[in-house]
Amino acid sequence: MITGSRTIEIAADATAVYEHLADAAGFPDWQSTVRAVEVRETGPDGRPLATRQTIDAKVRTVSVNLRYRYDAPRALSWTSEKGSDVKKLEGSFTVEPTESGCRVRYDLAVDPGRTLGLLARGPVVDQVRNRVLDGTLDALARVFAP
């Protein structure tokens, strides 16, 4: 199991940051690890409820089917569904307003399964974890940079 959590401070409105994070279809525009997103189901508010994402996991490209849950305007989470290239993937973003903008926490847990797990061992696990967690939050900060 690959797990991790990172937090970043962003000098931007918490609601604007949350809305950006809730736009899964736009992930490839700012997340370097997300190659493509197919929205398979949307809710009445137009937000994605189910997607299929193609992700560059460093050791190979994987496809994951994700189911989203929203607790607007502060949190959103996702979990993998059947048909994914990984055994299990769960993650969340939590956005908390601060005096100077907001604090964003990114939590991720991935069970790559047997095949992908054989490729992702030792230092590669740390590289993948850091690339996804740090890369995503750094990219988010760049989106809202002045």
Residue pairs with C-beta under 8 A, 6 or more apart in sequence:
1 109
1 110
1 111
2 108
2 109
2 110
2 111
2 112
2 120
2 125
2 128
2 129
3 108
3 109
3 110
3 129
4 107
4 108
4 129
4 130
4 132
4 133
5 105
5 106
5 107
5 108
5 133
6 105
6 106
6 133
6 134
6 137
7 103
7 104
7 105
7 106
7 137
8 103
8 104
8 106
8 137
8 138
8 140
8 141
9 98
9 100
9 101
9 102
9 103
10 17
10 101
10 102
10 103
10 104
10 140
10 141
10 144
11 100
11 101
11 144
11 146
12 101
12 102
12 144
13 101
13 102
14 73
14 74
14 95
14 96
14 97
14 98
14 101
14 102
15 73
16 144
17 95
17 101
17 102
17 104
17 140
17 144
18 72
18 73
18 74
18 76
18 93
18 95
19 73
20 26
20 140
20 143
20 144
21 76
21 93
21 95
21 104
21 140
22 47
22 70
22 72
22 76
24 37
24 39
24 48
24 51
24 53
24 66
24 68
25 37
25 39
25 48
25 51
26 37
27 34
27 37
27 53
28 34
28 35
28 36
28 37
30 139
30 140
30 142
30 143
31 135
31 136
31 139
32 56
32 135
32 139
33 55
33 56
33 57
33 131
33 132
33 135
33 136
34 53
34 54
34 55
34 56
35 54
35 55
35 56
35 61
36 53
36 54
37 48
37 51
37 52
37 53
37 54
38 51
38 52
38 53
39 48
39 50
39 51
40 48
40 50
40 51
40 52
40 65
41 48
41 49
41 50
42 48
42 49
43 49
43 70
47 68
47 70
48 68
49 67
49 68
50 65
50 66
50 67
50 68
50 81
51 65
51 66
51 68
52 63
52 64
52 65
52 66
52 83
53 63
53 64
53 66
54 61
54 62
54 63
55 61
55 62
55 63
55 64
57 112
57 116
57 120
57 128
58 120
58 124
58 127
58 128
58 131
59 116
59 119
59 120
59 124
59 128
60 116
60 119
62 84
62 85
62 86
62 116
63 84
63 85
64 80
64 84
64 85
64 86
64 89
65 80
65 81
65 82
65 83
65 84
66 78
66 79
66 80
66 81
66 84
66 89
67 78
67 79
67 80
67 81
68 76
68 77
68 78
69 76
69 77
69 78
70 76
71 77
73 95
74 94
74 95
74 96
75 92
75 93
75 94
75 95
76 92
76 93
77 90
77 91
77 92
77 93
78 89
78 90
78 91
78 92
79 88
79 89
79 90
80 86
80 88
80 89
80 90
85 113
85 116
86 110
86 111
86 112
86 113
86 116
87 111
87 112
87 113
87 114
88 109
88 110
88 111
89 108
89 109
89 110
89 111
90 108
90 109
90 110
91 106
91 107
91 108
91 109
92 105
92 106
92 107
93 104
93 105
93 106
94 104
94 105
94 107
95 102
95 103
95 104
96 102
96 103
96 104
96 105
101 144
104 137
104 140
106 133
106 136
106 137
108 129
108 132
108 133
111 117
112 119
112 120
120 128
